[in-house]
Amino acid sequence: MERIIIIGGGLAAVTAAKTLRTEGFEGAVTILSEERHLPYDRPPLSKAVLQGAADAQSTCLLNAEAAQNLGIDLLLNQRVEAIDRDAHVVRLSSGASLPYDRLLIATGSRARTLDGPFEGKGNVFYLRTIADAERLRAQMVPGKRLLSIGAGWIGLEVAATARKSGMEAVVVELADRLCARSLPPDVGVALAAVHRSNGTVIHLNTSIVTVGGEDQVESVTLSNGEMLAVDVVVIGIGAIANDAIAREAGLETGNGVIVDEFLRTSDPLIYAAGDVAAMRVGDGQPTRMESWANAQDQAAAAARNMLGKKEPYAINTWFWSDQYDLNIQMIGDNQPEGGTILVRKGEGRSFTRFAVIGDVLVGAICFGAPRDMAIVRRLISKGYAVTDDSLITAPDLRKLL
């Protein structure tokens, strides 16, 4: 019997396993997850789970009964130490070896860490796993001050949750705006205004000069001269692809596991999907996308291609974040070189920002306007031609479909 092994226990792993079954694969499907928890969804960790509005069980993507019904061997606490490509086996930390006919690497990414004075401190946290969320949640006490280092999505979502939990929240960021790698300046300014209106203190263009405290961080001095007493520190400065297992196996890597448009690695029997996969089309630069939607769609495409479908994958750029009562969604290229920006005003602080190149709609950010995104996605997919200002002035965007 053929066996497909999936290394990883997150959304990409579960999606691939389910897709193999829905596509009619009757061989063995094995998921190897190094975590003790059943596969779970990560987006709620920085919001509902952290705030206590949802428990960890509500994030489960595949329980034992569902796995059994689908004929999926779900093995937890199983760390893969090596891929033996010549023997077509994976070697586990337990000493066991499992043979494979095809292999999917869906190991995701891990939080980038800060060494030096933050290393080993009892009140310094990263947020990537359920265990991380549970430890941090125990410290989310009203009246305490939380310092978020890094104004990316995780840092801002945690800061918003802290404020909703009755904590003080301070965000320190080296760049000149929030989410500098993904948001254009004007949207970064709008997002900063939302945080400040909810009581979060934001320091941009600012670094941490000194750190006080022995076993815990008790205070920090900022480059602007301000000293802050702190109770909890959360570091959110990006993520690193978990590609070591692939690199050690001799697969091509570079900020992730390099795959082609069919999600194949440099070994035709091994595929990769999700946060760990860096997809290269032709001679272009590899693109690694860290998002829920891309992990799901890429994993499903990889599963189909492992079964011989040969369907090229187009990266899903749709992304969302919830902060306070604000929903932000974005898709496509929102900072196009030489492009035109059109802004459709909504109620209050909400707006939808369209990016256009020539007459082609190439991207959009729905800021507090979640209903617009479903329409935007359809407009982009149908190749809507922008010939006037209807995107701004039309009473109902649906009329443009």
BELKA-V366506 format. One line per field, one symbol per residue. ss: DSSP state (H for helix, E for strand, L for the rest). burial: I if it has 24 or more other C-alpha atoms within 12 Angstrom, else O. A space follows every 10 residues. Layout:
BEGIN
ss->???
burial->???
END
This chain:
BEGIN
ss->LLEEEEELLL HHHHHHHHHH HHLLLLLEEE EELLLLLLLE LLHHHHLHHH HLLLLHHHHE LLLHHHHHHH LEEEELLLLE EEEELLLLEE EELLLLEEEL LEEEELLLEE ELLLLHHHLL LLLEELLLLH HHHHHHHLLL LLLLEEEEEL LLHHHHHHHH HHHHLLLEEE EELLLLLLLL LLLLHHHHHH HHHHHHHLLL EEELLLLEEE EELLLLLLEE EELLLLEEEL LEEEELLLEE ELLHHHHHLL LLELLLEEEL LLLELLLLLE EELHHHEEEL LLLLLLELLL LHHHHHHHHH HHHHHHLLLL LLLLLLLLEE EEELLEEEEE EELLLLLLLE EEEEELLLLL EEEEEEELLE EEEEEEELLH HHHHHHHHHH HLLLELLLLH HHHLLLHHHH L
burial->OOIIIIIIII IIIIIIIIII IOOOIOOIII IIIIIOIIII IIIIIIIIII IIOOOIOOII IIIOOOIOOI IIIIIIOIII IIIIIOOIII IIOOOOOIII IIIIIIIIII IOIOOOOIOO IOIIIIIIII OIIIOIIOII IOOIIIIIII IIIIIIIIII IIIIIOIIII IIIIOIIIII OIIIOIIIOI IIOIIOOIII IIIIOOIIOO IOOOOOIIII OIOOOOOIII IIIIIIIIII IIIIIIIOIO IIIIIIIIII IIIIIIIOII IIIIIIIIII OOOOOIIIII IIIIIIIIII IIIIIIIOOO OIIOIIIIII IIIIOIIIII IIIIIOOOOI IIIIOOOOOI IIIIIIIOOI IIIIIIIIII OIIOIIIOII OOOIOIOOOO IOOOOOIOOI O
END
